[in-house]
Amino acid sequence: MDKKKVLMIISQENFRDEELAHPKEVFLQKGFEVVIAAGEKKEAHGSYGAKVMPDITIADAAKEKYDAMVVVGGNGASQYLWGNQTVLGMVRAHHAAGRPLGAICIAPVVLARAGLIKGVEATMYKSPDTVAEFKKHGVNTSDKDVVTSGSIVTANGPAAARKFGLAVAELM
């Protein structure tokens, strides 16, 4: 049987290092294949110095199917991912197929903008922008560090990254 594949979507610049590293580590320990996607297939940079060569571009990743999909947070998510129509389409299609979908830190705004968590309990890193986005899109904001609502897992930031990875893995 083929390994289960997890797509981790990161921003080209300023993704949060631990929010990629810790869930990725969990997924690899569980025996899953991890594919990292960014806007371009060139070195991506984390907020704290991580350097990652994406395996695939977001555009190419959109043509594939994955067992789970995770949108990584960090300050770059608002610039590179929140309004990315390809990413919004990918998360909608993935969710429609009933497969596990996760977003951490400020990345749950992607799920809110995609219309996937309206009226649903979810969490995120609280900033004026994320709070406004959740309110605008009718999300039931939780103060928990990790929230699982159906096939969607959200987490509020780097301290919850490992717990977040485990919660996504549990749904696979």
C-alpha positions in Angstrom: 0.0 0.0 0.0 1.3 3.5 -0.8 2.2 5.8 2.0 -0.3 8.5 2.9 0.7 11.9 1.6 0.4 15.1 3.5 0.8 18.4 1.6 2.2 21.3 3.7 1.7 24.7 2.1 4.1 27.4 3.2 4.6 31.0 2.3 7.7 31.8 0.2 8.9 34.2 3.0 8.3 34.3 6.7 6.5 31.0 7.4 6.8 30.1 11.0 9.6 27.6 11.4 8.1 25.4 14.1 4.7 25.3 12.5 6.4 23.5 9.5 9.0 21.5 11.4 7.0 20.1 14.3 3.9 18.8 12.4 6.3 17.5 9.6 8.2 15.6 12.2 5.0 14.0 13.5 3.9 13.1 10.0 7.2 11.5 9.2 7.2 9.5 12.5 3.8 8.2 11.6 5.2 7.0 8.3 3.5 9.5 6.0 5.1 11.1 3.0 5.4 14.9 3.4 5.3 17.2 0.3 6.1 20.9 0.8 4.6 23.4 -1.6 5.3 27.2 -1.9 4.6 29.8 -4.6 7.9 29.1 -6.3 10.2 26.2 -6.4 13.1 28.2 -4.9 14.4 28.4 -1.4 11.7 29.5 1.1 12.7 31.3 4.3 11.2 30.9 7.8 10.8 33.8 10.2 13.6 32.4 12.4 16.1 31.3 9.8 14.8 28.0 8.5 15.6 27.5 4.8 13.4 25.0 2.9 13.5 24.0 -0.7 9.8 23.3 -1.6 9.2 19.9 -3.3 6.6 21.4 -5.6 4.9 24.7 -6.5 1.4 25.5 -5.2 0.2 25.5 -8.9 1.6 22.0 -9.5 0.4 20.8 -6.1 -3.2 21.9 -7.1 -3.1 19.1 -9.8 -2.5 16.4 -7.3 -4.5 14.6 -4.6 -3.3 14.4 -1.0 -4.6 12.4 2.0 -4.2 15.5 4.2 -3.5 19.2 3.6 -1.9 21.6 6.1 -1.6 25.4 5.7 1.4 26.7 7.7 1.3 30.0 9.5 3.7 32.8 10.2 3.6 36.4 9.1 4.1 35.5 5.5 0.8 33.7 5.3 -1.2 37.0 5.2 0.9 38.2 2.2 1.4 34.9 0.3 -1.6 32.7 1.2 -4.7 34.5 2.5 -5.7 35.8 -0.9 -4.1 33.1 -3.1 -6.9 31.9 -5.3 -5.1 28.6 -6.1 -4.7 27.9 -2.4 -8.4 28.8 -1.7 -9.5 26.5 -4.5 -7.3 23.7 -3.2 -8.6 23.8 0.4 -12.2 23.9 -0.9 -11.7 20.9 -3.1 -9.8 19.0 -0.4 -12.5 19.7 2.2 -15.3 18.8 -0.3 -13.6 15.4 -0.6 -13.8 14.9 3.1 -10.1 14.7 3.7 -8.3 16.1 6.8 -7.4 19.8 6.5 -5.3 21.8 9.0 -4.3 25.4 9.4 -2.2 26.9 12.2 -1.4 30.4 13.6 -2.8 33.1 11.1 -3.3 30.5 8.3 -6.9 29.6 9.5 -7.9 32.8 7.8 -7.4 30.9 4.5 -10.1 28.5 5.6 -12.3 31.4 6.7 -11.9 33.1 3.3 -12.6 29.8 1.6 -15.9 29.7 3.4 -15.0 26.4 5.1 -15.4 27.4 8.8 -18.4 29.7 8.8 -20.4 28.9 11.9 -17.8 26.4 12.9 -15.6 26.4 16.0 -12.0 27.2 15.1 -8.9 28.9 16.6 -6.1 31.0 15.4 -3.3 33.3 16.5 -5.2 36.4 17.7 -4.2 39.6 16.1 -6.5 42.5 15.0 -6.4 41.2 11.4 -7.2 37.6 12.3 -9.9 38.5 14.7 -11.5 40.8 12.1 -11.3 38.1 9.4 -12.9 35.5 11.6 -15.7 37.9 12.5 -16.2 38.9 8.9 -16.5 35.3 7.8 -18.8 34.2 10.7 -16.3 31.8 12.4 -17.0 30.7 16.0 -13.7 31.7 17.6 -12.3 29.4 20.3 -9.6 30.2 22.9 -8.3 26.6 22.8 -4.9 25.9 21.4 -6.1 23.2 19.0 -9.6 22.6 17.7 -10.9 19.7 15.6 -14.2 20.4 13.9 -15.1 17.5 11.7 -12.2 17.0 9.2 -10.8 20.5 10.0 -8.0 21.1 12.6 -7.0 24.6 13.6 -4.3 25.7 16.0 -3.3 29.0 17.5 0.4 29.1 17.0 3.9 27.6 17.4 3.5 26.3 21.0 0.7 24.1 19.7 2.5 22.9 16.6 3.2 19.3 17.7 -0.3 18.8 19.2 -1.7 20.2 15.9 0.3 17.7 13.9 -0.9 14.9 16.1 -4.5 16.0 15.7 -4.2 16.1 11.9 -2.5 12.7 11.9 -5.3 11.3 14.1 -7.8 12.0 11.3 -5.9 10.1 8.7 
